[in-house]
Every structure is written in structure tokens, then in C-alpha cells.
Amino acid sequence: MQLCKFLKLMSVITVLALAYIHMQMQIIDLAYTGNLKEQQIKKLIEENGNAKYKILMLKSANHLGIAMLGENSDMQFADTNDVVQIVAVDGHPMVSPLGEQPKLAKKSTPFLGLMSFGVEAEAKTSE
């Protein structure tokens, strides 16, 4: 009877040991797989950065200038005949030649007049 219990106990311990070893092998395999994927991600990020840099260099003013001034280029600078002048329609505020913005009507309430932040501060100009 004791031999039967001993064999059952040993078989249960053996099965548990094999399951434990299998789980440990899976953990190590997942760690290696994770490291490989991490290296691939780093490589792809580096390639993405290189591609962005190359695209930005192709769009850069220096590259476009070299391409435009090249001997075999069909591009040319804008001529005065290519410039179109637009007349402003009345009723739309325009910026004056001195760079001053037109004054907008101030909206204030008596309650806001009591507080210091109710009215915006403006610099006084000497005329």
C-alpha cells in the first residue's frame, strides 16, 4: 500500500516539475521574442527618422534653389507679369501702410468698469 502511495506522489511531483520546466522555457522564449521585436522597433524608428530627414532635405530651400538654378531645370523665378494685384472691397478692415490695426468698438459694462481688468490698457501716442 505504501508503494502505491509513493508511486502516485512521485508521478504527481514529476508532472508538476515537467509543467514548471515547460513554463520556464516559455518565459525565456517570450523574453527572446520580446527583445527581437524591441530591436526591430528601434531599427524601424531609426529608418523612419532617416526617411523623414531625407524628405525634409528634398523640401529644403537650399535643395529647391539648387534644383531651380540647375542648367537642365525648367523652373524659373516669378516675373512681375505673374503678380496679381487685388483691390480691397469697402467695409472690410485693412491694415494701414504704417502697420496700425483699425480700432474696434469697445464693449464694456458698468460692472467691468469697476474692475481693473475690465478695460484693456493702451499705450498713448504723442502726436
C-alpha positions as a Markdown table, in Angstrom:
| # | Residue | x | y | z |
|---|---|---|---|---|
| 1 | Met | 0.0 | 0.0 | 0.0 |
| 2 | Gln | 2.8 | 2.4 | 0.8 |
| 3 | Leu | 4.5 | 1.6 | -2.5 |
| 4 | Cys | 1.3 | 2.7 | -4.4 |
| 5 | Lys | 1.1 | 6.0 | -2.5 |
| 6 | Phe | 4.8 | 6.6 | -3.1 |
| 7 | Leu | 4.4 | 6.0 | -6.9 |
| 8 | Lys | 1.4 | 8.3 | -7.1 |
| 9 | Leu | 3.2 | 11.0 | -5.2 |
| 10 | Met | 6.3 | 10.7 | -7.4 |
| 11 | Ser | 4.2 | 10.8 | -10.6 |
| 12 | Val | 2.4 | 13.9 | -9.4 |
| 13 | Ile | 5.7 | 15.6 | -8.5 |
| 14 | Thr | 7.2 | 14.6 | -11.8 |
| 15 | Val | 4.2 | 16.0 | -13.8 |
| 16 | Leu | 4.4 | 19.3 | -11.8 |
| 17 | Ala | 8.2 | 19.5 | -12.4 |
| 18 | Leu | 7.7 | 19.0 | -16.1 |
| 19 | Ala | 4.9 | 21.7 | -16.2 |
| 20 | Tyr | 7.2 | 24.1 | -14.3 |
| 21 | Ile | 10.1 | 23.5 | -16.6 |
| 22 | His | 7.8 | 23.9 | -19.7 |
| 23 | Met | 6.5 | 27.3 | -18.2 |
| 24 | Gln | 10.1 | 28.5 | -17.6 |
| 25 | Met | 11.0 | 27.6 | -21.2 |
| 26 | Gln | 8.0 | 29.6 | -22.5 |
| 27 | Ile | 9.0 | 32.6 | -20.3 |
| 28 | Ile | 12.6 | 32.5 | -21.7 |
| 29 | Asp | 11.2 | 32.1 | -25.3 |
| 30 | Leu | 8.9 | 35.1 | -24.8 |
| 31 | Ala | 11.8 | 37.2 | -23.4 |
| 32 | Tyr | 13.9 | 36.5 | -26.5 |
| 33 | Thr | 10.9 | 37.2 | -28.8 |
| 34 | Gly | 10.3 | 40.5 | -26.9 |
| 35 | Asn | 14.0 | 41.5 | -27.3 |
| 36 | Leu | 13.9 | 40.7 | -31.0 |
| 37 | Lys | 10.7 | 42.8 | -31.5 |
| 38 | Glu | 12.2 | 45.7 | -29.5 |
| 39 | Gln | 15.3 | 45.6 | -31.7 |
| 40 | Gln | 13.1 | 45.6 | -34.8 |
| 41 | Ile | 11.1 | 48.6 | -33.4 |
| 42 | Lys | 14.3 | 50.5 | -32.7 |
| 43 | Lys | 15.5 | 49.8 | -36.3 |
| 44 | Leu | 12.2 | 50.9 | -37.8 |
| 45 | Ile | 12.3 | 54.1 | -35.7 |
| 46 | Glu | 15.8 | 54.8 | -37.0 |
| 47 | Glu | 14.8 | 54.1 | -40.6 |
| 48 | Asn | 11.7 | 56.4 | -40.1 |
| 49 | Gly | 13.9 | 59.2 | -38.8 |
| 50 | Asn | 16.3 | 58.8 | -41.8 |
| 51 | Ala | 13.4 | 58.8 | -44.2 |
| 52 | Lys | 11.9 | 62.0 | -42.6 |
| 53 | Tyr | 15.3 | 63.7 | -42.8 |
| 54 | Lys | 15.7 | 62.8 | -46.5 |
| 55 | Ile | 12.2 | 64.1 | -47.2 |
| 56 | Leu | 12.9 | 67.4 | -45.4 |
| 57 | Met | 16.2 | 67.8 | -47.2 |
| 58 | Leu | 14.3 | 67.4 | -50.5 |
| 59 | Lys | 11.8 | 70.0 | -49.4 |
| 60 | Ser | 14.5 | 72.4 | -48.1 |
| 61 | Ala | 15.1 | 75.8 | -49.6 |
| 62 | Asn | 18.7 | 75.0 | -50.4 |
| 63 | His | 17.8 | 71.9 | -52.4 |
| 64 | Leu | 15.0 | 73.7 | -54.2 |
| 65 | Gly | 17.3 | 76.6 | -55.0 |
| 66 | Ile | 19.9 | 74.2 | -56.4 |
| 67 | Ala | 17.3 | 72.4 | -58.4 |
| 68 | Met | 15.9 | 75.6 | -59.7 |
| 69 | Leu | 19.2 | 77.2 | -60.7 |
| 70 | Gly | 20.4 | 74.0 | -62.3 |
| 71 | Glu | 21.2 | 74.0 | -66.0 |
| 72 | Asn | 18.6 | 71.4 | -67.0 |
| 73 | Ser | 15.8 | 72.9 | -64.9 |
| 74 | Asp | 12.6 | 74.1 | -66.4 |
| 75 | Met | 11.8 | 76.2 | -63.3 |
| 76 | Gln | 12.1 | 80.0 | -63.2 |
| 77 | Phe | 11.7 | 82.8 | -60.8 |
| 78 | Ala | 8.3 | 84.7 | -60.6 |
| 79 | Asp | 8.2 | 87.6 | -63.1 |
| 80 | Thr | 6.4 | 90.9 | -62.4 |
| 81 | Asn | 3.8 | 89.9 | -65.0 |
| 82 | Asp | 2.9 | 86.9 | -62.8 |
| 83 | Val | 1.9 | 89.1 | -59.8 |
| 84 | Val | -1.8 | 89.9 | -59.5 |
| 85 | Gln | -2.9 | 93.0 | -57.5 |
| 86 | Ile | -6.2 | 92.7 | -55.6 |
| 87 | Val | -8.3 | 95.8 | -54.7 |
| 88 | Ala | -9.9 | 95.7 | -51.2 |
| 89 | Val | -13.7 | 95.9 | -51.0 |
| 90 | Asp | -15.2 | 98.7 | -48.9 |
| 91 | Gly | -16.4 | 97.6 | -45.5 |
| 92 | His | -13.6 | 95.2 | -44.8 |
| 93 | Pro | -10.9 | 96.5 | -42.3 |
| 94 | Met | -7.5 | 96.7 | -43.8 |
| 95 | Val | -4.1 | 97.2 | -42.3 |
| 96 | Ser | -2.8 | 100.7 | -42.9 |
| 97 | Pro | 0.5 | 101.2 | -44.6 |
| 98 | Leu | 2.1 | 102.0 | -41.2 |
| 99 | Gly | 1.0 | 98.7 | -39.8 |
| 100 | Glu | -1.7 | 100.0 | -37.5 |
| 101 | Gln | -4.8 | 98.0 | -36.9 |
| 102 | Pro | -8.2 | 99.8 | -37.2 |
| 103 | Lys | -9.7 | 100.5 | -33.8 |
| 104 | Leu | -12.6 | 98.2 | -32.8 |
| 105 | Ala | -15.6 | 99.5 | -30.9 |
| 106 | Lys | -15.1 | 98.9 | -27.2 |
| 107 | Lys | -17.8 | 96.9 | -25.4 |
| 108 | Ser | -17.8 | 97.4 | -21.7 |
| 109 | Thr | -20.4 | 97.2 | -18.9 |
| 110 | Pro | -20.6 | 99.3 | -15.8 |
| 111 | Phe | -19.7 | 96.2 | -13.7 |
| 112 | Leu | -16.5 | 95.6 | -15.7 |
| 113 | Gly | -15.6 | 99.3 | -15.3 |
| 114 | Leu | -15.3 | 98.8 | -11.6 |
| 115 | Met | -12.7 | 96.1 | -12.0 |
| 116 | Ser | -9.1 | 96.8 | -13.1 |
| 117 | Phe | -9.2 | 94.2 | -15.9 |
| 118 | Gly | -12.4 | 95.4 | -17.4 |
| 119 | Val | -10.7 | 97.8 | -19.9 |
| 120 | Glu | -7.7 | 96.9 | -21.9 |
| 121 | Ala | -4.6 | 99.1 | -21.4 |
| 122 | Glu | -3.5 | 101.0 | -24.4 |
| 123 | Ala | -0.3 | 103.0 | -25.0 |
| 124 | Lys | -0.7 | 106.7 | -25.5 |
| 125 | Thr | 0.9 | 108.1 | -28.6 |
| 126 | Ser | 2.4 | 111.5 | -28.8 |
| 127 | Glu | 1.0 | 113.4 | -31.7 |
